Amino acid sequence: MTIDLLKLAKQSASLHKEVNCTFGKINVYHVPDAMVLSANVGRPEPEQPMVRMKTVTGFQDRLSKPGDNEYDEWRSDLSNYNEERLKLMGAIRLVSALKDQSYPDINKPPPGWANEVYNGNWPDNEILRKKIWLDFSIMSIRSDNDAIVTAIDEMQGATAVTEEMVNEVKKSSG
């Protein structure tokens, strides 16, 4: 059996759910995991540094380890990198899922308390700025946020936890 990849890709790109929000209906689109996982923070992942150590026969390079200054700096940089990447992945998923939305001038924060929250720290990344605009508008009411996130999860194949699932875990753990 031959699978038509082009047809499947087109179907995936148009797959959506209509969600009722407090402000009206919106389309929430399926976002492939590959798109989210391809998030690029604009710099390579930090590599564990090598340190030079003195040995009986001279010097030898080894990977840094806890207690080395280089190791602590690397762990901090790696933690920041992972946090940036996770934020970007979440932003890509949300902005792509709500791709029909139009944005005002995203070069500045939304009016209101967003100005205080970002107080001069407005991100350079366009996707992150769009997500912030969504957070302070479409996603600002909890019931709307929940409905949109539920639609995204359902299209990703995530299922809600049922009482039967909970009981099964209880049986196997106890």
C-alpha positions in Angstrom: 0.0 0.0 0.0 1.3 3.4 -1.0 0.7 6.3 1.3 0.2 9.8 -0.1 2.5 11.9 2.1 1.5 15.2 0.4 -2.2 14.5 1.1 -1.5 13.6 4.7 0.7 16.7 5.2 -2.2 18.9 3.8 -4.7 17.2 6.1 -2.4 17.7 9.1 -2.0 21.4 8.3 -5.7 22.0 8.1 -6.8 19.9 11.1 -8.5 22.1 13.7 -11.2 22.3 16.3 -13.7 25.1 16.7 -13.6 26.3 20.3 -16.2 28.4 22.1 -14.6 31.1 24.1 -16.2 34.0 26.1 -15.4 36.4 23.3 -16.7 34.1 20.5 -15.6 31.0 18.5 -12.0 30.5 17.3 -10.2 27.8 15.4 -7.5 25.9 17.3 -5.1 24.1 14.9 -3.1 20.9 15.3 0.6 21.6 15.7 2.9 18.7 14.8 5.4 17.7 17.5 8.2 18.0 15.0 7.5 21.7 14.6 7.6 22.3 18.4 10.7 20.1 18.9 12.6 22.0 16.2 12.7 25.1 18.5 16.0 26.9 18.1 16.9 29.5 20.8 19.5 31.0 18.5 22.6 29.5 20.1 23.9 25.9 20.4 23.4 23.9 23.5 26.2 24.6 26.0 28.8 21.8 26.0 30.4 20.5 29.2 33.8 22.2 29.3 37.1 20.4 29.6 39.6 21.3 32.3 43.4 20.8 32.4 44.7 18.8 35.3 48.2 18.1 36.4 49.1 14.4 36.5 52.3 12.6 37.5 53.4 12.4 33.9 52.4 16.0 32.9 49.0 17.3 32.1 45.7 15.8 31.0 42.3 17.2 29.9 39.1 15.9 31.4 35.5 16.8 31.5 34.7 19.3 34.3 33.0 17.9 37.3 31.2 19.2 40.4 33.4 21.4 42.4 35.1 22.9 39.3 34.3 26.6 38.5 33.8 25.7 34.8 31.3 22.9 35.8 29.2 25.3 37.9 29.2 27.9 35.1 28.2 25.3 32.5 25.4 23.9 34.6 24.0 27.4 35.1 24.3 28.1 31.4 22.7 24.7 30.5 19.8 25.4 32.8 19.2 28.8 31.3 19.4 27.3 27.8 16.9 24.6 28.7 14.5 27.1 30.2 14.7 29.3 27.1 14.0 26.3 24.8 11.0 25.2 26.9 9.5 28.7 26.8 10.1 28.9 23.0 8.6 25.4 22.5 5.4 26.4 24.4 5.2 29.7 22.5 5.6 27.9 19.1 2.8 25.5 20.0 0.4 28.2 21.2 1.1 30.7 18.4 0.9 28.0 15.7 -2.3 26.6 17.2 -3.9 30.1 17.1 -2.5 30.9 13.7 -5.6 32.7 12.5 -5.1 35.5 15.0 -4.0 38.9 13.9 -1.7 41.0 16.1 -1.3 44.7 16.8 2.2 46.2 17.0 4.1 43.4 18.8 7.2 45.6 19.2 5.8 46.7 22.6 3.9 44.8 25.4 0.1 44.8 25.5 -1.4 47.7 27.4 -2.1 47.4 31.1 -0.1 45.4 33.6 1.9 43.6 30.9 4.1 46.8 30.8 4.8 46.4 34.5 5.5 42.6 34.2 8.0 43.1 31.3 9.3 46.4 32.5 11.9 47.0 29.7 12.6 43.3 29.2 10.6 42.8 26.1 11.9 39.7 24.2 13.6 40.0 20.8 12.0 36.8 19.5 8.8 37.4 17.5 7.2 34.1 18.6 7.7 34.9 22.3 6.2 38.4 21.8 3.2 36.9 20.0 2.7 34.4 22.8 2.7 37.2 25.4 0.1 39.1 23.4 -2.0 35.9 23.4 -1.4 35.4 27.2 -2.7 38.9 27.9 -5.7 38.7 25.5 -7.2 35.4 24.3 -5.7 33.3 27.0 -6.3 35.7 29.9 -9.6 34.2 31.0 -9.1 30.8 32.7 -12.1 29.1 31.0 -10.9 30.3 27.6 -7.4 29.2 28.3 -8.6 25.8 29.5 -10.8 25.2 26.4 -7.9 26.1 24.1 -5.4 24.0 25.9 -7.8 21.1 26.0 -8.3 21.4 22.2 -4.6 21.5 21.6 -4.0 18.4 23.9 -6.8 16.4 22.2 -5.4 17.1 18.7 -2.0 15.9 20.0 -3.5 12.7 21.1 -3.4 13.4 24.8 -6.3 11.9 26.7 -7.9 13.1 29.9 -7.1 11.0 33.0 -10.1 8.9 33.8 -11.1 7.3 37.1 -10.4 3.9 35.6 -6.8 5.0 34.8 -6.4 6.2 38.4 -7.7 2.9 39.8 -5.3 1.0 37.6 -2.3 2.9 38.9 -3.5 2.4 42.4 -3.7 -1.4 41.8 -0.3 -1.6 40.3 1.4 0.5 43.0 0.0 -0.9 46.0 
